[in-house]
Amino acid sequence: MAIVVPIALALIFLLLYFTFNSALQATLVFCNVPFAAIGGILGLWLSGEFLSVPASVGFIALIGIAVLNGVVLISYINKLVSEGTRTTGQAVIEGTRRRMRPVILTATIAAFGLVPFLFATGPGAEIQRPLAIVVIGGLISATILTLVLLPILYYYSANWRIKFPSFAVIKSFNLSR
């Protein structure tokens, strides 16, 4: 796990970079990883479970869903900004408002699908429960933080790029130039 998880995270960041052609926006979406981890760790702590292999697998699944929600939100805000009919602030508010339902539905469906694992008592329940706790707890925190903090971070990063255009490497580390 000590080798696979960092490699997986690096590959996720690389894919995000190629999706957005911007290291800054890839970093913004990648912020969902700690947002999700907060809820997963808190869920394990509150339930008295320990970090185990099934819980680690839950974190990997959780990271995928959290990053997906970030991509959905940031992509739509980028679309609104590129249209040029709104200011960045208006695009952030409108994009968050319009993508709130898809983000919440993605997280809710994944969480509801794992609820039976929480209450399982048969053989294998000790494996299913930590995985479900991590994913459900992480989805709660990641969804809330995605809809609240990610738009704020997007807005301030966009304004930061306008105020400090000389930081071209941070603004858009683009390999295609």
N, CA, C and O of each residue as an XYZ file, in Angstrom:
708
protein
N       0.833     -1.200      0.000
C       0.000      0.000      0.000
C       0.871      1.254      0.000
O       0.497      2.268     -0.588
N       2.022      1.189      0.652
C       2.900      2.357      0.717
C       3.475      2.707     -0.648
O       3.907      3.838     -0.871
N       3.481      1.748     -1.553
C       3.992      2.009     -2.898
C       2.837      2.300     -3.851
O       2.921      3.221     -4.664
N       1.773      1.532     -3.757
C       0.664      1.632     -4.703
C      -0.111      2.938     -4.545
O      -0.448      3.577     -5.542
N      -0.393      3.338     -3.326
C      -1.213      4.541     -3.109
C      -0.527      5.804     -3.648
O      -1.178      6.573     -4.354
N       0.754      6.054     -3.350
C       1.380      7.251     -3.936
C       1.437      7.207     -5.462
O       1.285      8.236     -6.121
N       1.654      6.021     -6.020
C       1.662      5.909     -7.485
C       0.271      6.215     -8.036
O       0.139      6.926     -9.032
N      -0.763      5.678     -7.390
C      -2.136      5.940     -7.833
C      -2.471      7.425     -7.728
O      -3.090      7.988     -8.631
N      -2.066      8.057     -6.636
C      -2.326      9.493     -6.472
C      -1.589     10.311     -7.530
O      -2.134     11.278     -8.062
N      -0.360      9.925     -7.831
C       0.400     10.631     -8.870
C      -0.257     10.462    -10.236
O      -0.323     11.414    -11.013
N      -0.741      9.269    -10.532
C      -1.430      9.039    -11.803
C      -2.739      9.824    -11.880
O      -3.088     10.354    -12.935
N      -3.453      9.897    -10.769
C      -4.684     10.690    -10.738
C      -4.365     12.152    -11.023
O      -5.054     12.800    -11.811
N      -3.316     12.673    -10.379
C      -2.943     14.064    -10.618
C      -2.548     14.270    -12.078
O      -2.917     15.276    -12.684
N      -1.812     13.335    -12.640
C      -1.399     13.446    -14.038
C      -2.610     13.456    -14.969
O      -2.663     14.248    -15.910
N      -3.569     12.591    -14.714
C      -4.788     12.578    -15.521
C      -5.569     13.884    -15.368
O      -6.123     14.400    -16.339
N      -5.608     14.407    -14.159
C      -6.278     15.690    -13.947
C      -5.561     16.803    -14.699
O      -6.196     17.685    -15.277
N      -4.247     16.756    -14.685
C      -3.482     17.772    -15.410
C      -3.808     17.722    -16.900
O      -4.032     18.757    -17.527
N      -3.832     16.521    -17.458
C      -4.133     16.392    -18.883
C      -5.590     16.738    -19.190
O      -5.901     17.156    -20.306
N      -6.467     16.574    -18.234
C      -7.872     16.945    -18.422
C      -8.031     18.455    -18.503
O      -8.741     18.960    -19.372
N      -7.378     19.174    -17.605
C      -7.556     20.619    -17.515
C      -6.440     21.425    -18.171
O      -6.588     22.635    -18.341
N      -5.334     20.796    -18.542
C      -4.154     21.495    -19.072
C      -3.689     22.594    -18.136
O      -3.214     23.639    -18.580
N      -3.826     22.359    -16.859
C      -3.450     23.347    -15.863
C      -3.097     22.633    -14.565
O      -3.898     21.870    -14.025
N      -1.908     22.886    -14.078
C      -1.505     22.293    -12.800
C      -2.319     22.890    -11.657
O      -2.613     22.207    -10.676
N      -2.681     24.157    -11.784
C      -3.458     24.811    -10.736
C      -4.847     24.185    -10.614
O      -5.302     23.895     -9.508
N      -5.511     23.981    -11.727
C      -6.842     23.384    -11.661
C      -6.785     21.906    -11.280
O      -7.684     21.404    -10.605
N      -5.748     21.216    -11.702
C      -5.577     19.829    -11.257
C      -5.390     19.789     -9.749
O      -5.907     18.893     -9.081
N      -4.657     20.750     -9.213
C      -4.460     20.832     -7.766
C      -5.773     21.148     -7.055
O      -6.048     20.612     -5.981
N      -6.579     22.019     -7.655
C      -7.884     22.333     -7.059
C      -8.746     21.077     -6.943
O      -9.322     20.816     -5.887
N      -8.835     20.310     -8.007
C      -9.639     19.090     -7.966
C      -9.010     18.087     -7.005
O      -9.715     17.358     -6.307
N      -7.692     18.056     -6.973
C      -6.980     17.127     -6.084
C      -7.205     17.478     -4.616
O      -6.984     16.646     -3.736
N      -7.643     18.704     -4.352
C      -7.990     19.090     -2.970
C      -9.113     18.235     -2.413
O      -9.273     18.143     -1.196
N      -9.894     17.609     -3.283
C     -10.971     16.743     -2.812
C     -10.446     15.507     -2.096
O     -11.173     14.894     -1.315
N      -9.205     15.135     -2.347
C      -8.642     13.949     -1.680
C      -8.570     14.158     -0.165
O      -9.075     13.310      0.570
N      -7.972     15.234      0.338
C      -8.007     15.424      1.787
C      -9.411     15.717      2.315
O      -9.732     15.358      3.447
N     -10.258     16.372      1.495
C     -11.637     16.606      1.915
C     -12.321     15.271      2.192
O     -13.052     15.132      3.173
N     -12.080     14.297      1.329
C     -12.685     12.974      1.501
C     -12.040     12.217      2.657
O     -12.724     11.535      3.420
N     -10.739     12.340      2.779
C     -10.028     11.607      3.837
C     -10.482     12.050      5.224
O     -10.526     11.241      6.151
N     -10.814     13.311      5.367
C     -11.289     13.822      6.662
C     -12.489     13.018      7.140
O     -12.511     12.553      8.279
N     -13.474     12.853      6.288
C     -14.681     12.122      6.660
C     -14.426     10.641      6.873
O     -15.012     10.033      7.769
N     -13.554     10.051      6.055
C     -13.239      8.635      6.216
C     -12.540      8.348      7.533
O     -12.875      7.386      8.224
N     -11.580      9.173      7.877
C     -10.858      9.009      9.150
C     -11.797      9.270     10.323
O     -11.790      8.526     11.304
N     -12.595     10.314     10.227
C     -13.551     10.621     11.288
C     -14.565      9.485     11.465
O     -14.927      9.135     12.588
N     -15.016      8.915     10.344
C     -15.944      7.791     10.411
C     -15.337      6.583     11.111
O     -15.990      5.944     11.937
N     -14.092      6.275     10.782
C     -13.412      5.159     11.456
C     -13.270      5.438     12.950
O     -13.495      4.553     13.775
N     -12.900      6.664     13.291
C     -12.698      7.022     14.692
C     -14.001      6.942     15.480
O     -14.036      6.392     16.581
N     -15.081      7.499     14.908
C     -16.371      7.495     15.598
C     -16.933      6.079     15.770
O     -17.596      5.785     16.764
N     -16.665      5.220     14.805
C     -17.203      3.856     14.881
C     -16.322      2.918     15.691
O     -16.738      1.808     16.023
N     -15.117      3.349     16.010
C     -14.206      2.491     16.763
C     -13.494      1.463     15.899
O     -12.841      0.562     16.425
N     -13.608      1.583     14.589
C     -12.920      0.661     13.680
C     -11.475      1.112     13.505
O     -11.108      2.240     13.833
N     -10.670      0.196     12.979
C      -9.258      0.481     12.754
C      -8.979      0.551     11.265
O      -9.744      0.040     10.448
N      -7.875      1.190     10.930
C      -7.452      1.234      9.539
C      -6.966     -0.157      9.157
O      -5.977     -0.654      9.695
N      -7.664     -0.765      8.239
C      -7.346     -2.116      7.799
C      -7.267     -2.121      6.275
O      -7.446     -1.089      5.629
N      -6.999     -3.289      5.714
C      -6.947     -3.393      4.258
C      -8.299     -3.039      3.635
O      -8.327     -2.280      2.666
N      -9.427     -3.560      4.151
C     -10.716     -3.138      3.569
C     -10.964     -1.629      3.704
O     -11.523     -1.016      2.794
N     -10.563     -1.038      4.804
C     -10.713      0.409      4.964
C      -9.829      1.147      3.951
O     -10.233      2.174      3.405
N      -8.641      0.627      3.704
C      -7.754      1.236      2.706
C      -8.356      1.146      1.313
O      -8.260      2.093      0.532
N      -8.970      0.026      0.997
C      -9.663     -0.112     -0.284
C     -10.814      0.896     -0.348
O     -11.074      1.477     -1.402
N     -11.492      1.098      0.761
C     -12.546      2.107      0.823
C     -12.013      3.502      0.532
O     -12.664      4.288     -0.158
N     -10.822      3.814      1.061
C     -10.220      5.120      0.781
C      -9.923      5.276     -0.711
O     -10.110      6.356     -1.272
N      -9.468      4.219     -1.344
C      -9.174      4.293     -2.773
C     -10.452      4.551     -3.567
O     -10.465      5.393     -4.465
N     -11.532      3.829     -3.241
C     -12.819      4.060     -3.915
C     -13.331      5.474     -3.639
O     -13.853      6.148     -4.528
N     -13.174      5.896     -2.420
C     -13.612      7.227     -2.007
C     -12.880      8.320     -2.775
O     -13.494      9.298     -3.203
N     -11.599      8.162     -2.948
C     -10.805      9.146     -3.690
C     -11.324      9.269     -5.120
O     -11.425     10.372     -5.657
N     -11.650      8.135     -5.732
C     -12.170      8.168     -7.097
C     -13.471      8.940     -7.207
O     -13.638      9.744     -8.124
N     -14.385      8.708     -6.293
C     -15.676      9.397     -6.327
C     -15.495     10.883     -6.023
O     -16.125     11.727     -6.661
N     -14.649     11.201     -5.066
C     -14.428     12.605     -4.704
C     -13.783     13.379     -5.855
O     -14.168     14.516     -6.130
N     -12.818     12.777     -6.518
C     -12.175     13.439     -7.654
C     -13.177     13.614     -8.792
O     -13.192     14.655     -9.449
N     -14.003     12.615     -9.028
C     -15.031     12.722    -10.062
C     -15.947     13.908     -9.786
O     -16.249     14.678    -10.698
N     -16.389     14.066     -8.555
C     -17.251     15.196     -8.215
C     -16.544     16.525     -8.430
O     -17.160     17.489     -8.886
N     -15.263     16.586     -8.106
C     -14.498     17.804     -8.352
C     -14.373     18.119     -9.831
O     -14.471     19.277    -10.236
N     -14.159     17.093    -10.635
C     -14.055     17.288    -12.087
C     -15.373     17.796    -12.649
O     -15.386     18.700    -13.485
N     -16.483     17.224    -12.196
C     -17.807     17.662    -12.658
C     -18.002     19.148    -12.362
O     -18.462     19.899    -13.222
N     -17.658     19.564    -11.162
C     -17.870     20.957    -10.759
C     -16.917     21.910    -11.480
O     -17.361     22.904    -12.056
N     -15.637     21.626    -11.457
C     -14.642     22.527    -12.061
C     -14.824     22.609    -13.574
O     -14.680     23.686    -14.153
N     -15.137     21.493    -14.218
C     -15.344     21.508    -15.678
C     -16.500     22.426    -16.060
O     -16.416     23.173    -17.035
N     -17.564     22.364    -15.292
C     -18.711     23.199    -15.612
C     -18.418     24.674    -15.350
O     -18.815     25.537    -16.132
N     -17.732     24.959    -14.266
C     -17.362     26.357    -13.994
C     -16.441     26.866    -15.095
O     -16.592     27.999    -15.550
N     -15.488     26.042    -15.528
C     -14.604     26.436    -16.635
C     -15.405     26.738    -17.900
O     -15.108     27.696    -18.614
N     -16.413     25.926    -18.172
C     -17.265     26.140    -19.344
C     -17.964     27.496    -19.246
O     -18.012     28.251    -20.218
N     -18.495     27.791    -18.082
C     -19.186     29.074    -17.904
C     -18.215     30.246    -18.027
O     -18.556     31.270    -18.619
N     -17.018     30.105    -17.478
C     -16.022     31.181    -17.574
C     -15.611     31.384    -19.031
O     -15.466     32.520    -19.483
N     -15.424     30.286    -19.767
C     -14.965     30.401    -21.157
C     -16.022     31.022    -22.073
O     -15.686     31.576    -23.120
N     -17.290     30.933    -21.686
C     -18.343     31.582    -22.485
C     -18.178     33.097    -22.482
O     -18.568     33.772    -23.435
N     -17.599     33.630    -21.406
C     -17.323     35.052    -21.341
C     -18.513     35.933    -21.018
O     -18.384     37.157    -21.040
N     -19.646     35.366    -20.723
C     -20.833     36.171    -20.439
C     -21.000     36.453    -18.945
O     -21.887     37.209    -18.547
N     -20.160     35.854    -18.135
C     -20.244     36.028    -16.684
C     -18.867     36.370    -16.131
O     -17.839     36.033    -16.718
N     -18.876     37.041    -14.998
C     -17.622     37.228    -14.281
C     -17.252     35.890    -13.643
O     -18.060     34.962    -13.616
N     -16.039     35.802    -13.137
C     -15.620     34.562    -12.487
C     -16.504     34.251    -11.290
O     -16.899     33.102    -11.091
N     -16.816     35.257    -10.502
C     -17.688     35.054     -9.346
C     -19.067     34.557     -9.733
O     -19.610     33.656     -9.092
N     -19.639     35.141    -10.784
C     -20.946     34.697    -11.249
C     -20.889     33.268    -11.789
O     -21.801     32.473    -11.562
N     -19.808     32.953    -12.507
C     -19.650     31.602    -13.046
C     -19.507     30.578    -11.930
O     -20.046     29.475    -12.023
N     -18.780     30.939    -10.873
C     -18.602     30.028     -9.745
C     -19.941     29.772     -9.058
O     -20.269     28.628     -8.744
N     -20.702     30.816     -8.826
C     -22.003     30.653     -8.154
C     -22.967     29.860     -9.034
O     -23.614     28.922     -8.569
N     -23.055     30.238    -10.293
C     -23.966     29.545    -11.210
C     -23.535     28.096    -11.422
O     -24.374     27.195    -11.415
N     -22.250     27.867    -11.609
C     -21.755     26.499    -11.809
C     -21.994     25.615    -10.604
O     -22.373     24.452    -10.746
N     -21.777     26.156     -9.424
C     -22.011     25.382     -8.200
C     -23.494     25.098     -8.033
O     -23.883     23.993     -7.655
N     -24.310     26.084     -8.312
C     -25.759     25.888     -8.190
C     -26.254     24.823     -9.175
O     -27.072     23.973     -8.821
N     -25.759     24.875    -10.394
C     -26.230     23.929    -11.413
C     -25.634     22.529    -11.256
O     -26.254     21.555    -11.685
N     -24.482     22.405    -10.671
C     -23.856     21.090    -10.507
C     -24.039     20.517     -9.101
O     -23.493     19.461     -8.782
N     -24.798     21.208     -8.275
C     -25.044     20.704     -6.920
C     -25.789     19.368     -6.966
O     -25.410     18.424     -6.273
N     -26.813     19.286     -7.754
C     -27.612     18.056     -7.827
C     -26.789     16.869     -8.331
O     -26.830     15.814     -7.697
N     -26.040     16.982     -9.444
C     -25.242     15.821     -9.873
C     -24.197     15.396     -8.837
O     -23.968     14.203     -8.643
N     -23.572     16.356     -8.181
C     -22.571     16.023     -7.170
C     -23.226     15.307     -5.990
O     -22.720     14.289     -5.518
N     -24.336     15.837     -5.522
C     -25.025     15.214     -4.385
C     -25.557     13.830     -4.766
O     -25.459     12.895     -3.971
N     -26.111     13.689     -5.958
C     -26.649     12.391     -6.373
C     -25.550     11.343     -6.520
O     -25.745     10.190     -6.136
N     -24.409     11.721     -7.064
C     -23.309     10.775     -7.195
C     -22.888     10.255     -5.830
O     -22.717      9.051     -5.642
N     -22.726     11.153     -4.893
C     -22.303     10.755     -3.548
C     -23.388      9.974     -2.827
O     -23.097      8.982     -2.159
N     -24.624     10.407     -2.952
C     -25.723      9.756     -2.239
C     -25.945      8.327     -2.727
O     -26.156      7.420     -1.921
N     -25.900      8.127     -4.017
C     -26.123      6.783     -4.557
C     -25.014      5.841     -4.116
O     -25.281      4.697     -3.747
N     -23.782      6.310     -4.150
C     -22.678      5.462     -3.687
C     -22.819      5.151     -2.199
O     -22.587      4.018     -1.777
N     -23.194      6.145     -1.411
C     -23.349      5.934      0.031
C     -24.508      4.990      0.332
O     -24.364      4.079      1.148
N     -25.646      5.193     -0.311
C     -26.800      4.324     -0.069
C     -26.521      2.881     -0.497
O     -27.040      1.939      0.103
N     -25.712      2.717     -1.521
C     -25.358      1.370     -1.959
C     -24.542      0.612     -0.930
O     -24.524     -0.619     -0.935
N     -23.869      1.329     -0.052
C     -23.026      0.692      0.967
C     -23.700      0.587      2.330
O     -23.137     -0.023      3.239
N     -24.871      1.156      2.496
C     -25.568      1.095      3.788
C     -25.799     -0.347      4.253
O     -25.622     -0.616      5.441
N     -26.183     -1.288      3.383
C     -26.341     -2.665      3.860
C     -25.061     -3.257      4.464
O     -25.130     -4.100      5.358
N     -23.906     -2.822      3.983
C     -22.641     -3.303      4.542
C     -22.468     -2.849      5.988
O     -21.849     -3.547      6.791
N     -23.011     -1.685      6.317
C     -22.891     -1.178      7.686
C     -23.604     -2.075      8.694
O     -23.142     -2.248      9.822
N     -24.718     -2.634      8.279
C     -25.548     -3.406      9.194
C     -25.427     -4.913      8.997
O     -26.181     -5.682      9.594
N     -24.486     -5.333      8.167
C     -24.299     -6.765      7.915
C     -23.789     -7.450      9.181
O     -22.966     -6.900      9.912
N     -24.292     -8.658      9.425
C     -23.855     -9.425     10.595
C     -23.341    -10.802     10.208
O     -22.799    -11.513     11.054
N     -23.496    -11.186      8.979
C     -23.099    -12.521      8.540
C     -21.605    -12.633      8.304
O     -20.830    -11.751      8.675
N     -21.218    -13.735      7.680
C     -19.798    -13.946      7.368
C     -19.272    -12.837      6.449
O     -19.915    -12.488      5.459
N     -18.136    -12.306      6.774
C     -17.514    -11.244      5.986
C     -17.902     -9.847      6.406
O     -17.426     -8.872      5.825
N     -18.769     -9.730      7.418
C     -19.212     -8.396      7.847
C     -18.060     -7.576      8.394
O     -18.049     -6.351      8.264
N     -17.090     -8.240      9.004
C     -15.945     -7.509      9.561
C     -15.077     -6.901      8.468
O     -14.287     -5.995      8.730
N     -15.222     -7.399      7.243
C     -14.495     -6.828      6.107
C     -15.317     -5.725      5.457
O     -14.772     -4.699      5.049
N     -16.610     -5.931      5.360
C     -17.475     -4.980      4.675
C     -17.673     -3.690      5.461
O     -17.717     -2.609      4.874
N     -17.790     -3.790      6.755
C     -18.112     -2.631      7.590
C     -17.064     -1.516      7.503
O     -17.444     -0.369      7.269
N     -15.752     -1.794      7.682
C     -14.782     -0.686      7.595
C     -14.777     -0.004      6.231
O     -14.619      1.214      6.142
N     -14.947     -0.787      5.170
C     -14.991     -0.214      3.830
C     -16.180      0.738      3.712
O     -16.040      1.855      3.213
N     -17.336      0.297      4.169
C     -18.537      1.128      4.083
C     -18.422      2.379      4.951
O     -18.840      3.462      4.542
N     -17.866      2.232      6.125
C     -17.710      3.388      7.030
C     -16.830      4.448      6.394
O     -17.154      5.635      6.428
N     -15.719      4.021      5.814
C     -14.791      4.972      5.184
C     -15.461      5.686      4.021
O     -15.386      6.910      3.913
N     -16.114      4.926      3.154
C     -16.712      5.536      1.963
C     -17.871      6.465      2.339
O     -17.954      7.585      1.835
N     -18.750      6.014      3.204
C     -19.896      6.852      3.576
C     -19.448      8.107      4.320
O     -19.893      9.209      4.000
N     -18.582      7.950      5.298
C     -18.080      9.117      6.031
C     -17.331     10.087      5.136
O     -17.495     11.303      5.239
N     -16.510      9.535      4.260
C     -15.746     10.382      3.346
C     -16.614     11.093      2.333
O     -16.348     12.241      1.979
N     -17.655     10.416      1.863
C     -18.542     11.059      0.897
C     -19.317     12.207      1.513
O     -19.593     13.205      0.848
N     -19.665     12.070      2.770
C     -20.370     13.167      3.444
C     -19.475     14.406      3.492
O     -19.884     15.495      3.092
N     -18.249     14.224      3.987
C     -17.356     15.389      4.096
C     -16.930     15.898      2.724
O     -16.872     17.108      2.504
N     -16.630     14.986      1.799
C     -16.160     15.417      0.479
C     -17.246     16.172     -0.267
O     -16.955     17.157     -0.945
N     -18.484     15.732     -0.157
C     -19.569     16.406     -0.869
C     -19.796     17.808     -0.322
O     -19.925     18.769     -1.081
N     -19.842     17.915      0.980
C     -20.048     19.239      1.589
C     -18.890     20.167      1.238
O     -19.104     21.307      0.827
N     -17.671     19.680      1.401
C     -16.508     20.524      1.137
C     -16.347     20.815     -0.354
O     -15.855     21.882     -0.719
N     -16.751     19.886     -1.219
C     -16.700     20.130     -2.659
C     -17.637     21.262     -3.045
O     -17.300     22.100     -3.882
N     -18.796     21.284     -2.444
C     -19.786     22.309     -2.806
C     -19.572     23.636     -2.093
O     -20.141     24.650     -2.498
N     -18.759     23.647     -1.033
C     -18.526     24.880     -0.295
C     -17.102     25.405     -0.533
O     -16.923     26.526     -1.009
N     -16.110     24.602     -0.206
C     -14.726     25.082     -0.283
C     -14.141     25.102     -1.691
O     -13.394     26.019     -2.032
N     -14.467     24.112     -2.509
C     -13.887     24.070     -3.853
C     -14.264     25.290     -4.688
O     -13.393     25.842     -5.361
N     -15.527     25.741     -4.677
C     -15.840     26.977     -5.413
C     -15.091     28.199     -4.867
O     -14.669     29.066     -5.632
N     -14.932     28.261     -3.556
C     -14.189     29.377     -2.960
C     -12.739     29.331     -3.408
O     -12.171     30.358     -3.780
N     -12.136     28.153     -3.375
C     -10.750     28.001     -3.829
C     -10.620     28.345     -5.309
O      -9.640     28.969     -5.717
N     -11.595     27.945     -6.107
C     -11.571     28.272     -7.536
C     -11.608     29.783     -7.730
O     -10.824     30.339     -8.499
N     -12.513     30.432     -7.036
C     -12.654     31.885     -7.172
C     -11.359     32.600     -6.797
O     -10.886     33.466     -7.533
N     -10.794     32.236     -5.658
C      -9.572     32.911     -5.228
C      -8.378     32.556     -6.095
O      -7.498     33.393     -6.293
N      -8.325     31.353     -6.609
C      -7.211     31.004     -7.499
C      -7.330     31.755     -8.819
O      -6.317     32.162     -9.389
N      -8.555     31.943     -9.316
C      -8.745     32.704    -10.552
C      -8.344     34.157    -10.340
O      -7.687     34.746    -11.199
N      -8.727     34.740     -9.219
C      -8.343     36.118     -8.925
C      -6.853     36.230     -8.676
O      -6.238     37.237     -9.029
N      -6.270     35.219     -8.078
C      -4.830     35.221     -7.826
C      -4.060     35.214     -9.136
O      -3.038     35.887     -9.264
N      -4.555     34.445    -10.119
C      -3.897     34.407    -11.432
C      -3.981     35.764    -12.121
O      -3.065     36.154    -12.844
N      -5.077     36.480    -11.897
C      -5.229     37.801    -12.513
C      -4.291     38.807    -11.854
O      -3.686     39.629    -12.541
N      -4.164     38.751    -10.531
C      -3.332     39.707     -9.808
C      -1.842     39.449     -9.991
O      -1.045     40.387     -9.973
N      -1.454     38.180    -10.168
C      -0.044     37.812    -10.276
C       0.210     37.025    -11.557
O       0.533     35.839    -11.489
N       0.072     37.657    -12.723
C       0.237     36.918    -13.978
C       1.680     36.488    -14.236
O       1.921     35.656    -15.111
N       2.637     37.030    -13.500
C       4.026     36.664    -13.729
C       4.345     35.253    -13.259
O       5.385     34.702    -13.619
N       3.466     34.666    -12.463
C       3.677     33.295    -12.011
C       3.097     32.325    -13.041
O       2.174     31.567    -12.741
N       3.640     32.356    -14.244
C       3.094     31.561    -15.346
C       3.217     30.067    -15.087
O       2.372     29.292    -15.536
N       4.244     29.657    -14.380
C       4.426     28.235    -14.119
C       3.299     27.710    -13.249
O       2.772     26.626    -13.498
N       2.925     28.470    -12.232
C       1.846     28.043    -11.343
C       0.503     28.236    -12.035
O      -0.402     27.413    -11.894
N       0.382     29.318    -12.776
C      -0.879     29.629    -13.426
C      -1.308     28.503    -14.361
O      -2.450     28.047    -14.301
N      -0.425     28.063    -15.201
C      -0.778     27.005    -16.131
C       0.492     26.339    -16.616
O       1.068     26.737    -17.629
N       0.916     25.342    -15.903
C       2.099     24.593    -16.277
C       1.721     23.726    -17.460
O       1.255     22.599    -17.295
N       1.924     24.256    -18.648
C       1.428     23.617    -19.852
C       2.587     23.024    -20.631
O       3.485     23.749    -21.058
N       2.575     21.708    -20.820
C       3.646     21.028    -21.526
C       3.537     21.171    -23.036
O       4.503     20.890    -23.746
N       2.399     21.594    -23.540
C       2.200     21.664    -24.983
C       2.842     22.897    -25.617
O       2.837     23.025    -26.841
N       3.391     23.803    -24.816
C       4.026     25.014    -25.368
C       5.390     24.708    -25.895
O       6.074     25.600    -26.396
